[in-house]
Amino acid sequence: MANDRITPELARTALPGSLPGDLGFDVIEIGEERTVGRVEVDARHLHPGGYVHGGVWTAFADTVAAWGTMHRLQPGANFTTVELKTNVFAAGRTGDVLIGVGEALHVGARTQVWEVRIRREADDRLMANFICTQMILT
């Protein structure tokens, strides 16, 4: 069951003032098959060595998964991430545009499991892979 009120437009109004909003994450698609996010890498996203910080990869992917999860919640339900894992395959740098595509691997009454693949837009290189389990709260 999809909640059609959960849209990219809602995400754009809800994210400002939160961690994902402050980091410039944009949710550009929320649909039945996938949820897609976008971020343009700048100085906010880097560790002191000049590459995308591990926490940014995780926060970006978790944001994409979160909006996909919300789209599939029953009315009145909420959720929290209870387990996550991120593998980073390539270093992100200032100027990179990262696209996160999330797909639900499991949508149950008590849990959802999401995979988010993050690619660099310029060359479609797989940069990171994220998997999380969301616990449904009723």
N, CA, C and O atoms as a GROMACS GRO file, in nm:
protein
  552
    1MET      N    1   0.084  -0.118   0.000
    1MET     CA    2   0.000   0.000   0.000
    1MET      C    3   0.089   0.124   0.000
    1MET      O    4   0.176   0.139   0.086
    2ALA      N    5   0.067   0.211  -0.094
    2ALA     CA    6   0.147   0.332  -0.106
    2ALA      C    7   0.072   0.451  -0.050
    2ALA      O    8  -0.050   0.462  -0.064
    3ASN      N    9   0.145   0.540   0.013
    3ASN     CA   10   0.090   0.665   0.064
    3ASN      C   11   0.124   0.774  -0.039
    3ASN      O   12   0.237   0.823  -0.041
    4ASP      N   13   0.029   0.810  -0.121
    4ASP     CA   14   0.053   0.905  -0.229
    4ASP      C   15   0.079   1.047  -0.180
    4ASP      O   16   0.117   1.134  -0.258
    5ARG      N   17   0.060   1.071  -0.050
    5ARG     CA   18   0.091   1.204   0.005
    5ARG      C   19   0.241   1.223   0.025
    5ARG      O   20   0.288   1.336   0.043
    6ILE      N   21   0.317   1.114   0.023
    6ILE     CA   22   0.463   1.122   0.039
    6ILE      C   23   0.522   1.144  -0.101
    6ILE      O   24   0.529   1.052  -0.182
    7THR      N   25   0.564   1.267  -0.126
    7THR     CA   26   0.610   1.308  -0.258
    7THR      C   27   0.743   1.383  -0.247
    7THR      O   28   0.782   1.425  -0.138
    8PRO      N   29   0.813   1.398  -0.358
    8PRO     CA   30   0.934   1.481  -0.356
    8PRO      C   31   0.906   1.624  -0.312
    8PRO      O   32   0.990   1.687  -0.246
    9GLU      N   33   0.791   1.676  -0.346
    9GLU     CA   34   0.755   1.812  -0.305
    9GLU      C   35   0.743   1.821  -0.153
    9GLU      O   36   0.789   1.918  -0.092
   10LEU      N   37   0.683   1.720  -0.091
   10LEU     CA   38   0.673   1.716   0.055
   10LEU      C   39   0.813   1.708   0.116
   10LEU      O   40   0.842   1.775   0.214
   11ALA      N   41   0.900   1.626   0.058
   11ALA     CA   42   1.037   1.615   0.108
   11ALA      C   43   1.106   1.750   0.103
   11ALA      O   44   1.176   1.787   0.197
   12ARG      N   45   1.088   1.824  -0.006
   12ARG     CA   46   1.155   1.954  -0.020
   12ARG      C   47   1.105   2.055   0.083
   12ARG      O   48   1.180   2.146   0.121
   13THR      N   49   0.982   2.042   0.129
   13THR     CA   50   0.934   2.134   0.232
   13THR      C   51   0.970   2.085   0.372
   13THR      O   52   0.982   2.166   0.464
   14ALA      N   53   0.987   1.953   0.390
   14ALA     CA   54   1.015   1.897   0.522
   14ALA      C   55   1.163   1.897   0.557
   14ALA      O   56   1.197   1.907   0.675
   15LEU      N   57   1.252   1.886   0.459
   15LEU     CA   58   1.395   1.869   0.487
   15LEU      C   59   1.468   1.994   0.537
   15LEU      O   60   1.558   1.980   0.620
   16PRO      N   61   1.434   2.115   0.492
   16PRO     CA   62   1.510   2.231   0.542
   16PRO      C   63   1.509   2.240   0.695
   16PRO      O   64   1.405   2.224   0.759
   17GLY      N   65   1.628   2.267   0.751
   17GLY     CA   66   1.642   2.277   0.896
   17GLY      C   67   1.674   2.144   0.963
   17GLY      O   68   1.695   2.140   1.085
   18SER      N   69   1.678   2.036   0.885
   18SER     CA   70   1.715   1.904   0.938
   18SER      C   71   1.853   1.868   0.883
   18SER      O   72   1.904   1.936   0.795
   19LEU      N   73   1.912   1.762   0.934
   19LEU     CA   74   2.044   1.720   0.886
   19LEU      C   75   2.043   1.697   0.735
   19LEU      O   76   2.131   1.750   0.667
   20PRO      N   77   1.949   1.620   0.680
   20PRO     CA   78   1.952   1.602   0.534
   20PRO      C   79   1.933   1.733   0.458
   20PRO      O   80   1.995   1.753   0.353
   21GLY      N   81   1.850   1.819   0.508
   21GLY     CA   82   1.830   1.949   0.442
   21GLY      C   83   1.953   2.035   0.449
   21GLY      O   84   1.991   2.098   0.350
   22ASP      N   85   2.017   2.038   0.566
   22ASP     CA   86   2.138   2.119   0.582
   22ASP      C   87   2.253   2.067   0.496
   22ASP      O   88   2.343   2.144   0.459
   23LEU      N   89   2.251   1.938   0.463
   23LEU     CA   90   2.355   1.881   0.378
   23LEU      C   91   2.319   1.888   0.229
   23LEU      O   92   2.396   1.843   0.144
   24GLY      N   93   2.204   1.945   0.197
   24GLY     CA   94   2.168   1.965   0.057
   24GLY      C   95   2.115   1.842  -0.014
   24GLY      O   96   2.118   1.836  -0.137
   25PHE      N   97   2.066   1.744   0.060
   25PHE     CA   98   2.010   1.625  -0.002
   25PHE      C   99   1.875   1.661  -0.064
   25PHE      O  100   1.796   1.733  -0.003
   26ASP      N  101   1.850   1.611  -0.182
   26ASP     CA  102   1.724   1.636  -0.252
   26ASP      C  103   1.662   1.502  -0.289
   26ASP      O  104   1.729   1.417  -0.348
   27VAL      N  105   1.536   1.483  -0.256
   27VAL     CA  106   1.463   1.363  -0.296
   27VAL      C  107   1.391   1.400  -0.425
   27VAL      O  108   1.304   1.486  -0.425
   28ILE      N  109   1.427   1.333  -0.534
   28ILE     CA  110   1.374   1.373  -0.665
   28ILE      C  111   1.269   1.279  -0.721
   28ILE      O  112   1.200   1.313  -0.818
   29GLU      N  113   1.257   1.161  -0.663
   29GLU     CA  114   1.155   1.066  -0.710
   29GLU      C  115   1.114   0.975  -0.596
   29GLU      O  116   1.199   0.922  -0.524
   30ILE      N  117   0.985   0.957  -0.580
   30ILE     CA  118   0.931   0.860  -0.485
   30ILE      C  119   0.821   0.785  -0.558
   30ILE      O  120   0.717   0.843  -0.591
   31GLY      N  121   0.843   0.658  -0.585
   31GLY     CA  122   0.746   0.581  -0.663
   31GLY      C  123   0.730   0.441  -0.610
   31GLY      O  124   0.786   0.403  -0.507
   32GLU      N  125   0.653   0.365  -0.684
   32GLU     CA  126   0.626   0.226  -0.644
   32GLU      C  127   0.749   0.138  -0.656
   32GLU      O  128   0.768   0.046  -0.576
   33GLU      N  129   0.832   0.164  -0.755
   33GLU     CA  130   0.947   0.078  -0.781
   33GLU      C  131   1.074   0.125  -0.712
   33GLU      O  132   1.160   0.044  -0.678
   34ARG      N  133   1.087   0.257  -0.691
   34ARG     CA  134   1.213   0.308  -0.637
   34ARG      C  135   1.195   0.448  -0.581
   34ARG      O  136   1.096   0.517  -0.607
   35THR      N  137   1.296   0.488  -0.503
   35THR     CA  138   1.306   0.625  -0.451
   35THR      C  139   1.445   0.674  -0.491
   35THR      O  140   1.544   0.601  -0.479
   36VAL      N  141   1.452   0.800  -0.537
   36VAL     CA  142   1.578   0.852  -0.588
   36VAL      C  143   1.612   0.983  -0.518
   36VAL      O  144   1.526   1.070  -0.502
   37GLY      N  145   1.738   0.996  -0.478
   37GLY     CA  146   1.788   1.120  -0.419
   37GLY      C  147   1.908   1.170  -0.496
   37GLY      O  148   1.969   1.098  -0.576
   38ARG      N  149   1.941   1.297  -0.472
   38ARG     CA  150   2.052   1.362  -0.543
   38ARG      C  151   2.123   1.455  -0.446
   38ARG      O  152   2.060   1.521  -0.363
   39VAL      N  153   2.256   1.461  -0.458
   39VAL     CA  154   2.333   1.557  -0.380
   39VAL      C  155   2.453   1.601  -0.463
   39VAL      O  156   2.520   1.519  -0.526
   40GLU      N  157   2.478   1.731  -0.462
   40GLU     CA  158   2.598   1.787  -0.525
   40GLU      C  159   2.702   1.804  -0.415
   40GLU      O  160   2.680   1.878  -0.319
   41VAL      N  161   2.814   1.737  -0.429
   41VAL     CA  162   2.918   1.736  -0.326
   41VAL      C  163   2.988   1.872  -0.320
   41VAL      O  164   3.034   1.925  -0.421
   42ASP      N  165   2.994   1.926  -0.198
   42ASP     CA  166   3.069   2.050  -0.172
   42ASP      C  167   3.145   2.034  -0.040
   42ASP      O  168   3.150   1.924   0.015
   43ALA      N  169   3.202   2.141   0.010
   43ALA     CA  170   3.288   2.135   0.129
   43ALA      C  171   3.216   2.078   0.252
   43ALA      O  172   3.282   2.019   0.338
   44ARG      N  173   3.085   2.094   0.262
   44ARG     CA  174   3.010   2.040   0.377
   44ARG      C  175   3.022   1.889   0.388
   44ARG      O  176   3.007   1.834   0.497
   45HIS      N  177   3.048   1.822   0.278
   45HIS     CA  178   3.042   1.676   0.271
   45HIS      C  179   3.178   1.608   0.289
   45HIS      O  180   3.186   1.485   0.287
   46LEU      N  181   3.283   1.686   0.306
   46LEU     CA  182   3.418   1.630   0.304
   46LEU      C  183   3.478   1.608   0.442
   46LEU      O  184   3.448   1.681   0.536
   47HIS      N  185   3.563   1.506   0.452
   47HIS     CA  186   3.646   1.492   0.571
   47HIS      C  187   3.772   1.576   0.548
   47HIS      O  188   3.792   1.624   0.437
   48PRO      N  189   3.857   1.596   0.650
   48PRO     CA  190   3.973   1.684   0.635
   48PRO      C  191   4.068   1.647   0.521
   48PRO      O  192   4.144   1.731   0.475
   49GLY      N  193   4.065   1.522   0.476
   49GLY     CA  194   4.150   1.480   0.365
   49GLY      C  195   4.096   1.520   0.228
   49GLY      O  196   4.164   1.502   0.127
   50GLY      N  197   3.973   1.575   0.224
   50GLY     CA  198   3.920   1.625   0.099
   50GLY      C  199   3.827   1.532   0.023
   50GLY      O  200   3.792   1.560  -0.091
   51TYR      N  201   3.786   1.423   0.085
   51TYR     CA  202   3.696   1.328   0.020
   51TYR      C  203   3.566   1.319   0.100
   51TYR      O  204   3.561   1.359   0.216
   52VAL      N  205   3.460   1.267   0.036
   52VAL     CA  206   3.330   1.255   0.102
   52VAL      C  207   3.344   1.172   0.230
   52VAL      O  208   3.400   1.062   0.229
   53HIS      N  209   3.294   1.227   0.339
   53HIS     CA  210   3.298   1.164   0.472
   53HIS      C  211   3.205   1.042   0.473
   53HIS      O  212   3.099   1.043   0.411
   54GLY      N  213   3.246   0.939   0.544
   54GLY     CA  214   3.165   0.817   0.554
   54GLY      C  215   3.025   0.842   0.606
   54GLY      O  216   2.929   0.778   0.563
   55GLY      N  217   3.013   0.935   0.700
   55GLY     CA  218   2.881   0.967   0.753
   55GLY      C  219   2.789   1.029   0.649
   55GLY      O  220   2.667   1.014   0.657
   56VAL      N  221   2.846   1.098   0.553
   56VAL     CA  222   2.765   1.160   0.447
   56VAL      C  223   2.708   1.052   0.355
   56VAL      O  224   2.591   1.057   0.319
   57TRP      N  225   2.792   0.954   0.317
   57TRP     CA  226   2.741   0.844   0.235
   57TRP      C  227   2.621   0.779   0.304
   57TRP      O  228   2.517   0.754   0.243
   58THR      N  229   2.639   0.752   0.434
   58THR     CA  230   2.535   0.683   0.510
   58THR      C  231   2.411   0.770   0.528
   58THR      O  232   2.299   0.723   0.510
   59ALA      N  233   2.430   0.896   0.564
   59ALA     CA  234   2.315   0.985   0.584
   59ALA      C  235   2.237   1.005   0.455
   59ALA      O  236   2.114   1.008   0.457
   60PHE      N  237   2.307   1.018   0.343
   60PHE     CA  238   2.240   1.035   0.214
   60PHE      C  239   2.157   0.912   0.181
   60PHE      O  240   2.038   0.923   0.148
   61ALA      N  241   2.218   0.795   0.189
   61ALA     CA  242   2.145   0.672   0.157
   61ALA      C  243   2.030   0.648   0.253
   61ALA      O  244   1.922   0.605   0.211
   62ASP      N  245   2.051   0.675   0.381
   62ASP     CA  246   1.945   0.656   0.481
   62ASP      C  247   1.828   0.750   0.454
   62ASP      O  248   1.713   0.714   0.479
   63THR      N  249   1.856   0.868   0.404
   63THR     CA  250   1.750   0.963   0.368
   63THR      C  251   1.668   0.910   0.252
   63THR      O  252   1.545   0.917   0.254
   64VAL      N  253   1.734   0.858   0.151
   64VAL     CA  254   1.663   0.800   0.036
   64VAL      C  255   1.574   0.684   0.084
   64VAL      O  256   1.457   0.676   0.047
   65ALA      N  257   1.630   0.595   0.164
   65ALA     CA  258   1.554   0.481   0.216
   65ALA      C  259   1.437   0.528   0.303
   65ALA      O  260   1.329   0.468   0.299
   66ALA      N  261   1.459   0.632   0.381
   66ALA     CA  262   1.354   0.681   0.471
   66ALA      C  263   1.231   0.728   0.394
   66ALA      O  264   1.118   0.696   0.431
   67TRP      N  265   1.252   0.804   0.287
   67TRP     CA  266   1.137   0.853   0.211
   67TRP      C  267   1.066   0.740   0.138
   67TRP      O  268   0.944   0.744   0.122
   68GLY      N  269   1.140   0.640   0.095
   68GLY     CA  270   1.076   0.522   0.037
   68GLY      C  271   0.996   0.446   0.141
   68GLY      O  272   0.886   0.396   0.114
   69THR      N  273   1.052   0.437   0.262
   69THR     CA  274   0.980   0.370   0.371
   69THR      C  275   0.851   0.444   0.403
   69THR      O  276   0.745   0.382   0.415
   70MET      N  277   0.859   0.576   0.418
   70MET     CA  278   0.739   0.654   0.450
   70MET      C  279   0.630   0.634   0.346
   70MET      O  280   0.511   0.630   0.379
   71HIS      N  281   0.670   0.622   0.221
   71HIS     CA  282   0.574   0.604   0.111
   71HIS      C  283   0.496   0.474   0.125
   71HIS      O  284   0.387   0.460   0.070
   72ARG      N  285   0.552   0.379   0.198
   72ARG     CA  286   0.490   0.247   0.211
   72ARG      C  287   0.433   0.218   0.351
   72ARG      O  288   0.400   0.104   0.381
   73LEU      N  289   0.422   0.320   0.435
   73LEU     CA  290   0.368   0.299   0.569
   73LEU      C  291   0.216   0.304   0.570
   73LEU      O  292   0.153   0.376   0.492
   74GLN      N  293   0.158   0.225   0.659
   74GLN     CA  294   0.014   0.234   0.685
   74GLN      C  295  -0.016   0.367   0.753
   74GLN      O  296   0.070   0.420   0.823
   75PRO      N  297  -0.134   0.423   0.735
   75PRO     CA  298  -0.169   0.548   0.804
   75PRO      C  299  -0.150   0.535   0.955
   75PRO      O  300  -0.190   0.436   1.016
   76GLY      N  301  -0.087   0.636   1.015
   76GLY     CA  302  -0.064   0.640   1.159
   76GLY      C  303   0.063   0.570   1.204
   76GLY      O  304   0.100   0.580   1.321
   77ALA      N  305   0.130   0.500   1.114
   77ALA     CA  306   0.253   0.429   1.151
   77ALA      C  307   0.373   0.522   1.134
   77ALA      O  308   0.367   0.621   1.062
   78ASN      N  309   0.482   0.487   1.200
   78ASN     CA  310   0.608   0.558   1.185
   78ASN      C  311   0.717   0.451   1.176
   78ASN      O  312   0.685   0.332   1.167
   79PHE      N  313   0.844   0.488   1.180
   79PHE     CA  314   0.951   0.390   1.167
   79PHE      C  315   1.079   0.447   1.226
   79PHE      O  316   1.090   0.567   1.252
   80THR      N  317   1.175   0.359   1.246
   80THR     CA  318   1.311   0.399   1.280
   80THR      C  319   1.407   0.299   1.218
   80THR      O  320   1.375   0.181   1.204
   81THR      N  321   1.525   0.346   1.180
   81THR     CA  322   1.628   0.258   1.127
   81THR      C  323   1.688   0.180   1.243
   81THR      O  324   1.731   0.240   1.342
   82VAL      N  325   1.692   0.047   1.232
   82VAL     CA  326   1.746  -0.035   1.340
   82VAL      C  327   1.877  -0.104   1.303
   82VAL      O  328   1.950  -0.150   1.392
   83GLU      N  329   1.908  -0.113   1.176
   83GLU     CA  330   2.035  -0.171   1.134
   83GLU      C  331   2.072  -0.112   0.998
   83GLU      O  332   1.985  -0.091   0.914
   84LEU      N  333   2.202  -0.086   0.979
   84LEU     CA  334   2.246  -0.034   0.850
   84LEU      C  335   2.391  -0.072   0.824
   84LEU      O  336   2.468  -0.095   0.917
   85LYS      N  337   2.424  -0.076   0.696
   85LYS     CA  338   2.561  -0.105   0.654
   85LYS      C  339   2.586  -0.029   0.526
   85LYS      O  340   2.502  -0.028   0.436
   86THR      N  341   2.703   0.034   0.518
   86THR     CA  342   2.744   0.107   0.398
   86THR      C  343   2.880   0.058   0.353
   86THR      O  344   2.974   0.050   0.432
   87ASN      N  345   2.889   0.025   0.225
   87ASN     CA  346   3.017  -0.006   0.163
   87ASN      C  347   3.046   0.105   0.063
   87ASN      O  348   2.964   0.136  -0.023
   88VAL      N  349   3.164   0.167   0.075
   88VAL     CA  350   3.207   0.271  -0.017
   88VAL      C  351   3.312   0.211  -0.109
   88VAL      O  352   3.410   0.152  -0.062
   89PHE      N  353   3.292   0.226  -0.240
   89PHE     CA  354   3.379   0.165  -0.339
   89PHE      C  355   3.473   0.265  -0.406
   89PHE      O  356   3.576   0.225  -0.462
   90ALA      N  357   3.439   0.393  -0.401
   90ALA     CA  358   3.521   0.495  -0.467
   90ALA      C  359   3.507   0.625  -0.390
   90ALA      O  360   3.403   0.651  -0.328
   91ALA      N  361   3.610   0.707  -0.392
   91ALA     CA  362   3.610   0.833  -0.319
   91ALA      C  363   3.531   0.939  -0.395
   91ALA      O  364   3.549   0.958  -0.515
   92GLY      N  365   3.442   1.008  -0.322
   92GLY     CA  366   3.370   1.120  -0.380
   92GLY      C  367   3.445   1.249  -0.353
   92GLY      O  368   3.512   1.263  -0.250
   93ARG      N  369   3.434   1.344  -0.446
   93ARG     CA  370   3.506   1.471  -0.436
   93ARG      C  371   3.414   1.588  -0.463
   93ARG      O  372   3.304   1.571  -0.517
   94THR      N  373   3.460   1.705  -0.425
   94THR     CA  374   3.386   1.828  -0.454
   94THR      C  375   3.353   1.833  -0.602
   94THR      O  376   3.438   1.806  -0.687
   95GLY      N  377   3.230   1.868  -0.632
   95GLY     CA  378   3.183   1.876  -0.770
   95GLY      C  379   3.112   1.752  -0.819
   95GLY      O  380   3.037   1.759  -0.916
   96ASP      N  381   3.134   1.638  -0.752
   96ASP     CA  382   3.061   1.518  -0.792
   96ASP      C  383   2.912   1.537  -0.764
   96ASP      O  384   2.874   1.598  -0.664
   97VAL      N  385   2.830   1.486  -0.852
   97VAL     CA  386   2.687   1.477  -0.827
   97VAL      C  387   2.658   1.330  -0.804
   97VAL      O  388   2.684   1.245  -0.889
   98LEU      N  389   2.603   1.301  -0.686
   98LEU     CA  390   2.574   1.163  -0.648
   98LEU      C  391   2.424   1.138  -0.657
   98LEU      O  392   2.344   1.219  -0.611
   99ILE      N  393   2.388   1.026  -0.716
   99ILE     CA  394   2.249   0.986  -0.730
   99ILE      C  395   2.230   0.857  -0.650
   99ILE      O  396   2.300   0.758  -0.674
  100GLY      N  397   2.137   0.858  -0.556
  100GLY     CA  398   2.107   0.739  -0.477
  100GLY      C  399   1.974   0.681  -0.521
  100GLY      O  400   1.872   0.750  -0.520
  101VAL      N  401   1.975   0.555  -0.560
  101VAL     CA  402   1.853   0.487  -0.603
  101VAL      C  403   1.821   0.378  -0.501
  101VAL      O  404   1.896   0.283  -0.484
  102GLY      N  405   1.708   0.395  -0.434
  102GLY     CA  406   1.666   0.302  -0.331
  102GLY      C  407   1.557   0.209  -0.379
  102GLY      O  408   1.463   0.251  -0.447
  103GLU      N  409   1.570   0.081  -0.342
  103GLU     CA  410   1.468  -0.018  -0.375
  103GLU      C  411   1.437  -0.099  -0.250
  103GLU      O  412   1.527  -0.138  -0.176
  104ALA      N  413   1.310  -0.123  -0.228
  104ALA     CA  414   1.268  -0.206  -0.116
  104ALA      C  415   1.296  -0.352  -0.149
  104ALA      O  416   1.250  -0.404  -0.251
  105LEU      N  417   1.371  -0.417  -0.061
  105LEU     CA  418   1.396  -0.560  -0.076
  105LEU      C  419   1.290  -0.641  -0.003
  105LEU      O  420   1.262  -0.756  -0.039
  106HIS      N  421   1.230  -0.580   0.100
  106HIS     CA  422   1.126  -0.646   0.180
  106HIS      C  423   1.037  -0.539   0.239
  106HIS      O  424   1.086  -0.441   0.296
  107VAL      N  425   0.907  -0.555   0.224
  107VAL     CA  426   0.810  -0.466   0.287
  107VAL      C  427   0.712  -0.554   0.363
  107VAL      O  428   0.623  -0.616   0.304
  108GLY      N  429   0.730  -0.558   0.495
  108GLY     CA  430   0.644  -0.640   0.578
  108GLY      C  431   0.565  -0.555   0.676
  108GLY      O  432   0.574  -0.432   0.673
  109ALA      N  433   0.489  -0.619   0.761
  109ALA     CA  434   0.408  -0.549   0.859
  109ALA      C  435   0.492  -0.486   0.969
  109ALA      O  436   0.452  -0.385   1.026
  110ARG      N  437   0.606  -0.545   1.000
  110ARG     CA  438   0.690  -0.497   1.111
  110ARG      C  439   0.826  -0.444   1.069
  110ARG      O  440   0.890  -0.372   1.145
  111THR      N  441   0.871  -0.478   0.949
  111THR     CA  442   1.001  -0.430   0.901
  111THR      C  443   0.995  -0.402   0.751
  111THR      O  444   0.913  -0.456   0.678
  112GLN      N  445   1.086  -0.316   0.710
  112GLN     CA  446   1.117  -0.296   0.569
  112GLN      C  447   1.268  -0.304   0.557
  112GLN      O  448   1.341  -0.259   0.645
  113VAL      N  449   1.316  -0.361   0.448
  113VAL     CA  450   1.460  -0.367   0.420
  113VAL      C  451   1.483  -0.296   0.287
  113VAL      O  452   1.417  -0.324   0.187
  114TRP      N  453   1.579  -0.202   0.290
  114TRP     CA  454   1.607  -0.119   0.173
  114TRP      C  455   1.752  -0.132   0.130
  114TRP      O  456   1.842  -0.145   0.212
  115GLU      N  457   1.773  -0.127   0.000
  115GLU     CA  458   1.905  -0.116  -0.058
  115GLU      C  459   1.910   0.016  -0.135
  115GLU      O  460   1.818   0.048  -0.210
  116VAL      N  461   2.019   0.090  -0.116
  116VAL     CA  462   2.040   0.215  -0.191
  116VAL      C  463   2.177   0.206  -0.258
  116VAL      O  464   2.279   0.187  -0.192
  117ARG      N  465   2.176   0.219  -0.389
  117ARG     CA  466   2.301   0.222  -0.466
  117ARG      C  467   2.329   0.366  -0.504
  117ARG      O  468   2.245   0.434  -0.564
  118ILE      N  469   2.448   0.412  -0.468
  118ILE     CA  470   2.486   0.550  -0.497
  118ILE      C  471   2.585   0.549  -0.614
  118ILE      O  472   2.689   0.483  -0.609
  119ARG      N  473   2.550   0.624  -0.717
  119ARG     CA  474   2.633   0.634  -0.837
  119ARG      C  475   2.673   0.778  -0.861
  119ARG      O  476   2.602   0.871  -0.824
  120ARG      N  477   2.789   0.796  -0.923
  120ARG     CA  478   2.831   0.929  -0.966
  120ARG      C  479   2.761   0.956  -1.099
  120ARG      O  480   2.770   0.877  -1.193
  121GLU      N  481   2.692   1.069  -1.106
  121GLU     CA  482   2.611   1.101  -1.223
  121GLU      C  483   2.695   1.111  -1.351
  121GLU      O  484   2.651   1.066  -1.456
  122ALA      N  485   2.814   1.169  -1.342
  122ALA     CA  486   2.894   1.197  -1.462
  122ALA      C  487   2.929   1.072  -1.542
  122ALA      O  488   2.928   1.075  -1.665
  123ASP      N  489   2.959   0.961  -1.473
  123ASP     CA  490   3.002   0.841  -1.545
  123ASP      C  491   2.929   0.714  -1.502
  123ASP      O  492   2.965   0.604  -1.544
  124ASP      N  493   2.826   0.730  -1.419
  124ASP     CA  494   2.743   0.620  -1.371
  124ASP      C  495   2.822   0.517  -1.290
  124ASP      O  496   2.780   0.402  -1.278
  125ARG      N  497   2.936   0.558  -1.235
  125ARG     CA  498   3.017   0.466  -1.154
  125ARG      C  499   2.947   0.438  -1.022
  125ARG      O  500   2.898   0.530  -0.956
  126LEU      N  501   2.943   0.310  -0.983
  126LEU     CA  502   2.890   0.273  -0.852
  126LEU      C  503   2.989   0.317  -0.746
  126LEU      O  504   3.102   0.269  -0.743
  127MET      N  505   2.947   0.408  -0.660
  127MET     CA  506   3.035   0.466  -0.559
  127MET      C  507   3.016   0.400  -0.422
  127MET      O  508   3.112   0.384  -0.347
  128ALA      N  509   2.891   0.363  -0.390
  128ALA     CA  510   2.863   0.306  -0.258
  128ALA      C  511   2.736   0.223  -0.264
  128ALA      O  512   2.650   0.243  -0.350
  129ASN      N  513   2.726   0.130  -0.170
  129ASN     CA  514   2.605   0.048  -0.156
  129ASN      C  515   2.566   0.047  -0.008
  129ASN      O  516   2.651   0.035   0.080
  130PHE      N  517   2.438   0.060   0.017
  130PHE     CA  518   2.384   0.075   0.152
  130PHE      C  519   2.267  -0.021   0.166
  130PHE      O  520   2.186  -0.036   0.074
  131ILE      N  521   2.257  -0.084   0.282
  131ILE     CA  522   2.141  -0.167   0.314
  131ILE      C  523   2.098  -0.134   0.456
  131ILE      O  524   2.182  -0.120   0.545
  132CYS      N  525   1.968  -0.121   0.474
  132CYS     CA  526   1.918  -0.094   0.610
  132CYS      C  527   1.790  -0.170   0.635
  132CYS      O  528   1.718  -0.209   0.543
  133THR      N  529   1.762  -0.188   0.764
  133THR     CA  530   1.636  -0.244   0.810
  133THR      C  531   1.563  -0.135   0.888
  133THR      O  532   1.619  -0.072   0.978
  134GLN      N  533   1.438  -0.114   0.850
  134GLN     CA  534   1.352  -0.015   0.918
  134GLN      C  535   1.250  -0.092   1.003
  134GLN      O  536   1.183  -0.183   0.954
  135MET      N  537   1.240  -0.056   1.129
  135MET     CA  538   1.138  -0.115   1.218
  135MET      C  539   1.016  -0.026   1.214
  135MET      O  540   1.024   0.095   1.236
  136ILE      N  541   0.902  -0.087   1.184
  136ILE     CA  542   0.776  -0.014   1.177
  136ILE      C  543   0.719   0.004   1.317
  136ILE      O  544   0.707  -0.092   1.394
  137LEU      N  545   0.685   0.128   1.350
  137LEU     CA  546   0.631   0.163   1.482
  137LEU      C  547   0.483   0.198   1.466
  137LEU      O  548   0.447   0.284   1.385
  138THR      N  549   0.399   0.131   1.543
  138THR     CA  550   0.255   0.159   1.536
  138THR      C  551   0.201   0.203   1.669
  138THR      O  552   0.082   0.231   1.681
   0.00000   0.00000   0.00000
